[in-house]
């Protein structure tokens, strides 16, 4: 069962990864770069400040920092626990895939921290800001999907790595928002 799932995952990866063309490579490299999201994070901080004030912004920044820390460490725990090779390190895919970036990254890739972090942020801020900014969730989910897909496009994650990251990130984003809301209800007077 697991072997069949891994086989389908590799086939889907090859299909999606090979859809890429050199004309689009720079766009996907930009989207996968963690620093390209800094303007978005700044905008989310501004919206949070505008909607809730400085005290809530500071609490939100702390919650997001902890959320990213937990998500990254959980991804590392899984990567070294599961030890599934990244596509670019998988000898069975040698010569069949496109590696768009100059380096492959670490040896193991299950699950995608990029996908988990982007969805954690998207779910957290969608729920936090939706009462004040009605359509922010659509934008954030599209952004998170683009970041998640970029990992397949550039050749460093399988679709299952990305899907697992999406699920875990979404769960953690919702959990950390609930923790923030409980904390702010208690101390935000």
N, C-alpha and C positions, 0 to 999 in steps of 0.2 A: 504494500500500500504506500509506504513512505517512499520507496524507490520510484514508484510510478508518479507520485506527486513531484518529486525532484526532477524527474525526466520532463514532465509537462512544464515545470517552472523554467527549466533550461531552454526548452523549445520556445516558450513565450518570450523569454529574455532575448534569444537570438532574433526572433521576429521583430520585437520592439526596438532593440538596439540597432539592428540593420536598417530600420526606417530612416535613420539619421543621414544627413548630408553635410558636406563641409560648409555649405552656405549657412546652416543653422548652428554649427558647432559653437561659435563664439557666444551666441545667445544662451545656449544651455550651460556653457561653462560659467557665464555670468550668473545665471540663476542658481547654480549649485554652489557658488562661492558664498561662504557664510557671511562675509563682510558686505555683500550686496544687499543684505536685508537690514542693515543699520538704519537707512532712511525710514523704512517701514516701522522699525521699532521706535524711532524718534517720533514719528507721527502717532503711533499708538500711545506713547507716553503723553504727548500733547493732548490727544483726545481724552485720555484718562484724567489728566489734570483739569481740563476744561469741564468735564462732566462731574468730577468728584472732589476736586481740590488737591492741595499739596500733600496733606496727611495721607490720603488714600493713595495718591501716586507713589509716595515713598513705600507704603506697605505693599503695593502692587509690584514695584520694582524688586523688592526683597522676595516676594512670592515667585516672580518669574525667574529670578536668579536661582532660587532653590529648585524650581521646576526643571530648569535646564540642567542643573547639576545632577539631579536624581535621574532624569531621562538619559543623560550621557553615561552615567555610571552603570545604569541598568543595561544599556546597549553594550557597554564594554563587558559586563558580566556575561551576557548572552553570547557575545562574539567569542570570548575565550572558553566559555562553557560548552557551546554547541560546536564550535570550530568548523563551521562551514566556509569553505574557500570562497573568496570573492570571484566573480566571473573572470576577472583579469588575471587571477592566479590559478584558475582551473585549467589543467592541461588538456582536458577533453574539449575545451572551447578554443584552443590555440589556433589562430588563423581564421576562425569563423566569426569573430566579433570585432566591433570597433572600440578601441580604447581611445577616447577623445582627449583626456587630460594627459599630461606628461608623465605622471606617476600613478600607480594603481592604488596606493594607500596600504593600510595594514593587510595582513594575510587573510584575516577572517572578516565576514561581512554580515552575519545574521545577528541582529536585525539593523536596519538603517537608522542611525541616530539623526541624520538629516530629516528623514521622513517623520520620525517621532517628534523631534523638536519643532518642526514647522507645524505639525498638527496639534501639538500641545499648546503652542502659542495661539493658533487659529481658534481652537475650541475655547480656550481661556478668555481671549479678548472678545470673541463673538458673544459669549454669554455675558461678559461684564459690560460691554458697550452697546449691545443691541437695544436696550431701552432708550438710549440717547441717539444712536446712529443705526437706524432701521436696517440698512442694507450692507452693513459692514461685514456680516457673516459670509455673504456671497463672495465678496472680494477676498477675504482671508482664506476661505476654503479653496478658491481657485488658485491663489498664491501658493498655498500649502501643497496642492496637487501638482503644480508646476515644479516646485522644489523637489517633491518626492519622485516625480517622473524623471527629473534631470539625472538622478542617480542611475537609472537604467540606461538612459540615453548615453551618458558618458562612459558606461561600461564597468561600473564599480559595485553594482548591486543587482541581485535577481529580483523579479517581481514579488516573490514571497518575502524577501527581506524588507521590501518597501511596504507591502501590505501589513506585515506584522508591526512595523514601525508606526504606520498610520493608526492601527488599533490601539497599541500601547500608548502612543502620544495623545490620542484623543481621550483615552481613559484618564491618563495622568493630568491632562489639561483640565478636565472636568473636576477631578478630585482636588487639585490645588485651588481651583476657583472656590469650591465649597469650603475648603479650609480657610481661605482668605475671607470669605463672607462670614464664617463663624467668628473668626478673629476680629474682624472689623465691627461686627454686631456687638461684641463684648467690650471693645476698647475705643470705638469710634464715637465719642460723645462730644 
